[in-house]
Amino acid sequence: MTDDPRPTVWVLTDGKAGDEQPLIGVCEALGAEPQLRRVSPRPIFTLLMPSGPIDPREAPGKPGSPLAPPFPDICLATGRRAVAYLRALKKASPATLTVFFKNPRTARNGADLIVAQKHDRLTGANVLTVATMPNRIDPGALDALRREPPAALAGLAHPRLAVLIGGNSRHHTFTPGDIERLAGGLRARQAEGASLMITASRRTPPVLKQTLEALAALPGVTVWNGSGANPLLAYLALADEVVVTADSTNMLGEAASTGRPLQVFHPSGGHPKIDRLVTALSQIAHVGRFPEAPASGTYPPVNSTREIADAILRLRLERTRQA
């Protein structure tokens, strides 16, 4: 612990960007510099998680341990592998305020606070229920980009569509038919006069990425090729609509932070949890189905990051007063 008024904060995950980046967003909202702590248990210990023990070679006293002291004021954790490590941290450092994101799937989780989305259907005295997981989409940065957009995007005609493309996952697969349906819908909007600002992810299948890159030959279409700074924030700031694929809860949350209509593309497969999230978002945002049933109209931006950070700070203040 330190006397610095800014809290020291660990981000405890197994290193997946989709887990790490949202928690970094909370750190930024807390005014803290994230200290990334990545767990890497051996397979036998992974099989026993979340209820089992941590890998002994990553115990707090071991060289290179993700739990090596000095211990933080706050630890933000997510992911099945991180549960056991959060529990071990709480045992080693009871004073650390521990926060777990999503469902830890065990009562033995070591969390002072659990942050869960409505579709997780998790309740409890220490559970904060939010509409979306946190992100790094700063409302002030969006406003600044709208006032002074990047020169490469400033001249794009309206309506402008930010297109956020995910990829294959445990529950979703982009089949050849899905790819043609998605590309065909984008080509149709471009032919109607819309501008397209397209960004793909690490999970985007090569054939889908190639199909999207081919769209860049059309007027008013820009596709990020993965080199240089990610233009996602600028795309979201300048969008009149957001096309987003349903395979990523993180991307759905980022899209909703704009206050612009969401056109959700559903690849093959699916999961009831995603369906519940889209249904919940439909109650507070304007959500359509791309390309068949577009939504329209704006709504108050949906972004839980500030709400989560404030809840953590309140809990920390309460604990300080009780100490």
N, C-alpha and C positions, 0 to 999 in steps of 0.2 A: 504494500500500500504506500501511497505517497501523500504529501501535503498539497500537491497541485490540485486546484479546484476542478480541473478537468479529470474525469475518471479515466483510469487505465482499463482498457477493454480488450479481452481476447475474443477472437472469432474462431470457434472450435468446430471443425468439419473434417470430412475426409478429402477435402480439396476440390470437390466438384464445383465448377463455376456457378452452376444453377443454385447451389446451396450457399456458397461463399458470398457472391455479389449482393444478394438481398440483405445479408447481415452487415456487410460493409456500409450499405445505405443507412442502416440504423445507427452504426457508429458515427457516420457523418452527421446525422441528425442530433446525436448526443454531443457533438462538438469534440469527439475523441478521434485519436489516430488508431486504427485497428491494428492489433497484433495478431497475425494469422498463425493459428496453431492447427496443424493438420495431423490427424491420426492415421496410422497405417498398421492395423493389427494383422497378424498372420491369419491365414484362412480358418484354422481350427477355432480361433477366438471369435472371428467374424460370424461363424455358424452359431455361436452361443449368444450372440447379441440380438436384442438390446438387454436381455436380462442377465447375461453372463458377465464375467469379469473382463477387465482390460487385459491387453497383452502385457505380461510382466516385464518384457523388455522396454515397454514405454511407461513404466511406473515413474512417478514424480522424481525419484532420486537417480534415475538412469540417465546416462549421457545422451543428449539429443531428444529427450522425452518431450512430447507436446505439452506435458503438464509440468515442465520444469519451472520452479519458482525464479523470480518473485511472482507471487500470485496476484491476479488482477482485482480491481474493485468490482468489475462486472465481467461475466462471461456469457457470450451469446453462442448458442450451439444449435445444430440441426443435423438430421441424418441418423439412420439406425446405428451406425458405428460410433457416433459421438455420444450416445446416451450413456454407455458405461463409463466413458471418460468424464462426462459431466458429473456423474455420481461419485467417481473417485476424486474429482477436484473438490466437490462439496465436502467430502470427508476430510481431505487434507487442509482445506481452507474454508471453514464454516462462515467466515466473514464475507467471502465473495458472494455477490448477488448473481445468482445463476438463472438464466433465461433459456428455455428451449422452445424452438419454433416447429410447428406441426405436431402431429400426434406421436408421443414417445413410445406408445404401445406397451408401457409397463408402468406400474405405480412407483416402482423403484427407479426414479429417473433423476433425482438430485436437483430438480428445478424448483426455484422459489416462485417462478412465474412461467406459465406455458402460454404461448401465443398460437392460436389456431384459427383457421378460417371456418366460416359457418358450415361449409360442406364437410368438415371433419367431424361434426356432431360430437364435439368434446365439451363436457361441462365440468365444473368444479370451482371451488372457492379461489383457486390460484390460476384460473384460466381466463385469458383475455381473448374474446372472440372478435375477429375483424373480418372485413369484406374481402380483402386481398392481402397477400403476403407483402412485406416491405420491398422497396426497390431503391434505385439510385436516381430516380427521376425527380429532380429538384424543381418545384413550381417556379421559383425565381429564375432559374436558368432557362426554363421554357419561355417565360415572358421576355427575357433578354434576347433570345434568339428570334422571337417574333418581331421585336422592335428592330433588330439588326440581323437579318438572316444572312447566311453564307452566300457569297456572290454566285456560286455554282447552282444554288437552289432558288435564289430570289426571283428569277425570271420565269419560273414554272407557272403554267396556267392553272387556274382553279377549275374544277375542284382538284385538290391534291390528295392523293392517297398514299399514306405510309403503309408499306406492305411488310409485315413481320413474319418471316417464314422459319418454322422449326424443322422438325425432321422425324425420322422413325424413332419410336420409343417402345417401352415394354407393352404399351396398350394401343399404339397407333402405327400404321404403316401407310406410306405414300405409294399406292399402286400406280401402274401406268395410267389407268383410268383417272385416278385422283389428280395426277400431274397434269393431264390434258384438261380436266375440268377446271383446275385452278388457273392454269395458263390461259385457257380459253376465256374464263371470266375476266382476267386481267386485260387480255387483248381487247375484249368487248368494251371495257370501260375506257381504255385508251382511244379506241376508235370513236367513242362518244365525246372525246375532248378532254378526258381527265389526264392529269399527270401522275406518274407512278414513281415512288421513291422506295426501292426494294432493298431489303437487307436479309441475308440468310444467317443460319447459325452453324455451329460446329457439327450439329447432327443432320444437317440437310444432305440428303442423298446426292451423289454426284450428278445423276441424270436430271434431278430436279434443279440443281444449281445451274447446270448447263442450259436447261430450258429457260430459266429466269434470265441468265446472262444474254441469251439470244434476244430477249425483249428489249435490251438496251439499244438495239438498232432502230427502234421505233422512236418517233419524235415525242419529246416530253417524258421519256423514261430514263431514270438513272438507277443503276444497280451497283451497290457496294461490292467490290471484288475481294474484300478481306484484307487489303493492304492499307496502311495508314490508319489514322484515327477512325474509330467507329462513328458514323454519322447518325446513329440511332436517335440521339437527343434532338438533333436538328430536324430529322424526319418527323418525329412526334410533334415538335413545336409547330411546324408549318402545315401539318396535316389538317384537312377538312374532314377526313374519314380515316379510319385505321382498319386495314384488312389484317387479320391475325389468325394463325392456325391454332387449332384447339388442343394440340399436343402438349402445350406448355402453360401451366398455371402462372408462371412468372411473366410470360409475355402477355397473357390476358390482363394481368394486373397492371403492367406497364402501359398497355393500350388504354385501359380505363382511366389512367392518370391524366389523360389529355382532355377529358370532357367531350370528346368527339365521338360520333357514332361508331360502334364496333361492328365490323362485318366479319363474322367468325366462319372460317373454313374448317370443315370437319373431314379429316382424312379417314381412311378405312380403320375399323376397330372402334375404340372408345372405351370409356370407363364411367361407371355411375358417379364417381367423385367429380369428374370433369363436367358431367351433365348437371350435377347439383351446383357447381360453381357458376356455370353459364346461366342457370336459372336464377341463382341469387344475384348475379350481376344484372340480369334483366330487370330486376326490381328497383335498381338504383341507377342504371345506365340504359342507353338505347342500344340494343343488341340485335343484329340481324344475322342472317345465314347467307354466306357467300358461296356462289353468286346468285342463288335462287331468290332470296327474300331480304333485300337490303333494308337497313334501318336508317333513320334520318333524325335530325334534331340534336341539339347539344344538351348537356346536363352538368351539374356540378362535378368537377373532377373527383375521381375516387382514388385516394392514395392513403393507405393506413400507416405510412412510415412515421409521420409526425405523431400520430396518436400512440403508436407503440413506444416511441422514444419518450414521450411525456409520461406514459404509464410507468416506464422503468425508472425515470427520474423521481417520480412521486414515491415509488416503493423504496428507492434508495434513501430519500429524505426521511421517510417514516422509520426505516431501520436505524438511521443515524440518530434520530430523536430518542429512540428506545434504548440505544446503546448506553 
